[in-house]
Amino acid sequence: MELDLGAVRAFVAIADEQHFGAAADLLGLTQQAVSKRIAKLETGLGATLLSRGRTGAGLTEAGTAFLPQARALLALADQAVDAVRRRVRPLRVDVLGARLAPTELVREFHETNPEVEIDIVAAKGLRTGVSALLESTVDLAFARVAGPLDPAIEHLPALLEPHHFLAGRKHRLAGRRKVRPTELADSIVWLPGHEPGTEWADFYQAYRADFGLTIDASGPSFGLEHMLDRLATDPDRFMFGSERMRVPWHPGIARVPIVDPIPLYPWSALWRRDNRHPVLPRLIEHLSAGFRPFDPDRHWLPAADLQVLHGT
């Protein structure tokens, strides 16, 4: 016969607890389920393993003989499972930045899959992300994809994230409930450390071409908190935030949605086609299920991103 490990585990639990009810509690099963497992095991072996009494359960002669072998069998099975689990390393995900939307997407996945181990990596965008994927130092990376990729890389749209307007309360638009892209044309967007050639630099160049925009890339970036402190005292400059970006509360900063149309930042998930990490398909499925499509009547994307989105 082929032994059912669940039934063997139930037998050992009863032998240890000397009571069907206590064994059921230990295994997280009903007493009826445990009884069925033991009945199946005894039928398969053709022997009675346990004696039932009012005060509990004891081992028969056959049960006494079977017990050490049952313990050895379970130990071997547990060792086999542990050996496989030890080989499954944490899933490595490049989220670009801890405050950005990809971190939230991965966090949501982990909340529904708490047993999964994940290592979070914050790199520098598409260029380093693709290199890391090709070198197999990460399993999945988030970035904006607006052109062809290495044939070894697969990708899918993960999130189209609405933009927000962040400015000091002295800015003329700070008191509004919503702001239109055309209303930002005579303001200055501050992007310190704005590096030419990055996918986000290309995104804002496309935004400027369609709506008009003055970009100030002066000064190094000393972090988001420093930027907010500076903006709080500046009546002319603003910065872009995003709907899921974790922006710390600041008493001198207003955060206003941008509408008519809503500019979207396109996050894609990228991975190597030959990556066989067992958790990767689950994360990809989670991202695909949560994706909300582009609405041409409400949203704006650069032309290059629309081509990628539509597969043209």
C-alpha positions in Angstrom: 0.0 0.0 0.0 1.0 3.7 -0.4 1.1 5.3 3.0 -0.7 8.6 3.5 1.6 10.9 5.5 -1.3 12.8 6.9 -2.7 9.6 8.4 0.8 8.6 9.7 1.1 12.0 11.3 -2.3 11.6 12.9 -1.3 8.2 14.3 1.9 9.6 15.9 0.0 12.5 17.4 -2.5 10.1 19.0 0.3 8.0 20.3 1.9 11.1 21.9 -1.3 12.6 23.2 -3.1 9.3 24.0 -6.3 11.0 23.1 -8.1 11.5 19.7 -9.4 14.9 20.7 -6.1 16.2 21.9 -4.4 15.0 18.8 -7.0 16.7 16.6 -6.4 20.0 18.4 -2.6 19.6 17.9 -3.1 19.0 14.2 -5.7 21.6 13.7 -8.3 19.1 12.5 -11.7 17.9 13.7 -11.8 14.7 15.8 -13.9 13.1 13.0 -11.2 13.9 10.4 -8.5 12.3 12.6 -10.7 9.2 13.1 -11.1 8.8 9.3 -7.4 9.1 8.8 -6.7 6.4 11.3 -9.4 4.1 9.9 -7.9 4.5 6.4 -4.4 3.7 7.8 -5.5 0.7 9.7 -7.5 -0.6 6.7 -4.5 -0.2 4.4 -2.1 -2.0 6.9 -4.7 -4.7 7.7 -4.0 -4.2 11.4 -5.5 -2.3 14.4 -2.9 0.2 15.6 -4.9 1.9 18.4 -7.1 0.7 21.2 -10.0 3.0 22.1 -11.2 3.5 25.6 -13.3 5.9 27.7 -10.2 7.6 29.0 -8.3 7.8 25.8 -6.3 5.8 23.2 -3.4 3.4 23.6 -1.2 1.4 21.3 -1.9 -2.1 20.3 1.0 -4.6 19.7 0.9 -3.7 16.0 0.8 0.0 16.9 3.8 -0.3 19.2 5.8 -2.0 16.3 4.7 0.6 13.8 5.4 3.7 15.9 9.2 4.0 15.6 9.0 3.4 11.8 6.2 6.0 11.6 8.4 8.6 13.4 11.3 7.9 11.1 9.1 8.2 8.1 7.8 11.6 9.2 11.3 12.8 10.1 12.5 11.8 6.6 9.6 13.6 5.0 10.1 16.8 7.0 13.8 16.7 6.1 12.9 16.4 2.4 10.6 19.4 2.6 13.2 21.5 4.5 15.9 20.6 1.9 13.7 22.1 -0.9 12.6 25.1 1.1 16.2 26.0 2.0 17.0 26.1 -1.8 14.2 28.6 -2.5 16.0 31.8 -1.8 14.0 35.1 -1.2 12.6 36.7 -4.2 14.7 39.8 -5.1 12.7 42.8 -6.3 14.1 46.1 -7.5 11.5 48.8 -6.5 13.6 51.9 -7.5 12.8 53.7 -4.3 11.3 52.9 -0.9 8.8 55.7 -1.0 7.5 54.9 -4.5 4.5 52.9 -5.7 6.4 49.6 -6.6 7.2 49.2 -2.9 3.5 49.4 -2.1 2.7 46.9 -4.9 5.1 44.4 -3.4 3.9 45.1 0.1 0.3 44.3 -0.9 1.5 41.1 -2.5 3.3 40.1 0.7 0.3 40.8 2.8 -1.7 38.2 0.9 1.4 35.8 0.7 3.0 36.3 4.1 5.0 33.0 3.8 7.0 34.4 0.9 10.4 35.8 1.6 11.2 39.0 -0.4 14.4 41.0 -0.5 13.8 44.6 -1.5 16.4 46.4 -3.7 16.4 50.1 -4.6 18.4 50.7 -7.7 18.6 53.5 -10.3 16.0 52.8 -12.8 15.8 51.0 -16.1 19.5 50.9 -17.0 20.6 49.3 -13.8 17.4 47.3 -13.5 17.9 45.5 -16.8 21.6 44.9 -16.1 20.6 43.3 -12.7 18.0 41.1 -14.4 20.4 39.9 -17.0 23.0 39.2 -14.3 20.4 37.5 -12.2 21.1 39.6 -9.2 17.3 40.5 -9.0 14.3 38.5 -10.1 11.9 41.3 -11.0 12.4 45.1 -11.5 10.0 48.0 -11.8 10.7 50.7 -14.4 9.2 52.8 -17.2 9.5 51.0 -20.5 9.2 53.3 -23.5 11.2 51.4 -26.1 12.7 48.0 -27.1 14.3 45.8 -24.5 16.9 43.0 -24.5 15.2 39.9 -26.0 15.9 38.0 -22.8 13.7 40.4 -20.8 9.9 40.1 -20.6 7.6 42.8 -19.2 4.0 43.7 -18.5 2.3 46.9 -17.4 2.0 46.9 -13.6 0.6 50.3 -12.7 -0.5 53.6 -14.3 -0.1 56.0 -11.5 -1.8 59.4 -11.4 0.3 62.5 -10.8 -0.1 65.0 -8.0 1.0 68.6 -7.7 3.1 69.4 -4.5 3.9 73.0 -3.7 4.3 75.4 -0.8 1.1 77.0 0.5 2.3 80.3 -0.9 2.0 79.0 -4.5 -1.0 80.5 -6.4 -2.4 77.0 -7.0 -1.9 75.6 -3.6 -5.4 76.3 -2.4 -7.1 74.5 -5.3 -8.9 71.2 -5.0 -7.6 70.1 -8.4 -5.1 71.4 -11.0 -5.1 71.0 -14.8 -1.8 70.3 -16.6 -2.2 73.5 -18.7 -2.3 75.6 -15.5 1.2 74.5 -14.7 2.8 75.9 -17.8 3.9 79.2 -16.2 5.2 77.5 -13.0 8.6 75.9 -12.5 8.8 72.2 -11.7 11.8 71.5 -9.4 13.7 68.3 -10.3 17.0 68.5 -8.5 19.5 66.0 -9.8 17.4 65.5 -12.9 19.6 63.1 -14.9 19.4 63.2 -18.7 18.9 59.8 -20.3 16.8 58.3 -17.5 13.3 57.1 -18.2 11.7 59.7 -15.9 13.7 62.5 -17.6 12.3 61.4 -20.9 8.8 61.2 -19.4 8.9 64.9 -18.3 10.3 66.0 -21.6 7.2 64.4 -23.3 5.0 66.2 -20.7 6.7 69.5 -21.4 6.2 69.0 -25.2 2.4 68.4 -24.7 1.5 70.9 -22.0 4.4 73.3 -21.6 6.6 73.1 -18.6 9.7 74.8 -17.1 12.1 72.4 -15.5 14.6 73.5 -12.9 17.2 70.8 -12.3 19.5 72.9 -10.2 21.2 71.6 -7.1 21.8 68.0 -5.9 19.0 66.1 -4.2 19.3 65.9 -0.5 16.2 63.8 -0.1 12.5 64.4 -0.1 12.2 66.0 3.3 14.8 68.7 2.2 12.9 69.3 -1.0 9.6 69.8 0.9 11.3 72.3 3.2 12.6 74.3 0.3 9.3 74.2 -1.6 7.4 75.4 1.5 9.2 78.8 1.2 9.0 79.1 -2.6 5.9 80.7 -4.2 7.0 79.8 -7.8 8.3 76.2 -7.8 6.5 72.9 -7.4 7.3 69.2 -7.7 5.4 66.2 -9.0 4.3 63.6 -6.6 2.2 60.6 -7.4 -0.9 59.0 -6.0 0.8 56.1 -4.2 4.0 57.9 -3.3 4.6 58.0 0.5 5.1 61.8 1.0 5.7 62.7 4.7 3.2 65.3 6.0 4.5 68.8 6.0 2.6 71.8 7.4 3.8 74.1 4.6 3.0 71.8 1.7 -0.2 71.3 -0.3 -0.9 68.2 -2.3 -3.4 68.5 -5.1 -4.5 66.0 -7.8 -3.8 66.8 -11.4 -6.8 66.3 -13.7 -8.3 66.9 -17.2 -6.4 64.9 -18.3 -4.7 62.9 -15.5 -1.0 62.4 -16.2 -0.1 58.8 -15.5 3.4 57.5 -14.8 3.6 54.0 -16.3 5.3 51.4 -14.1 6.2 48.1 -15.8 7.3 44.9 -14.2 10.4 43.3 -15.9 11.9 39.9 -15.5 14.2 37.4 -17.3 12.2 35.0 -19.5 14.2 32.0 -18.2 13.8 32.9 -14.5 12.5 29.9 -12.7 12.0 31.3 -9.2 8.8 29.5 -7.9 7.4 32.8 -6.4 7.9 34.9 -9.5 4.7 33.7 -11.4 2.6 34.5 -8.3 3.9 38.0 -8.1 3.4 38.6 -11.9 -0.2 37.2 -11.6 -0.9 39.5 -8.7 0.3 42.6 -10.6 -1.6 41.6 -13.7 -4.8 41.1 -11.7 -4.5 44.6 -10.1 -3.7 46.5 -13.3 -6.2 49.3 -14.2 -6.3 50.1 -17.9 -5.7 53.4 -19.7 -8.8 55.6 -20.3 -8.2 58.0 -23.3 -11.0 60.2 -22.2 -9.5 60.9 -18.7 -5.8 60.0 -18.9 -2.6 61.2 -20.5 0.5 59.2 -21.4 3.4 60.0 -23.7 3.0 58.6 -27.2 5.9 56.2 -26.7 4.2 54.7 -23.6 0.9 54.3 -25.5 2.7 52.3 -28.2 4.2 50.0 -25.5 0.9 49.7 -23.8 -0.9 48.7 -27.0 1.9 46.5 -28.2 2.7 48.5 -31.3 
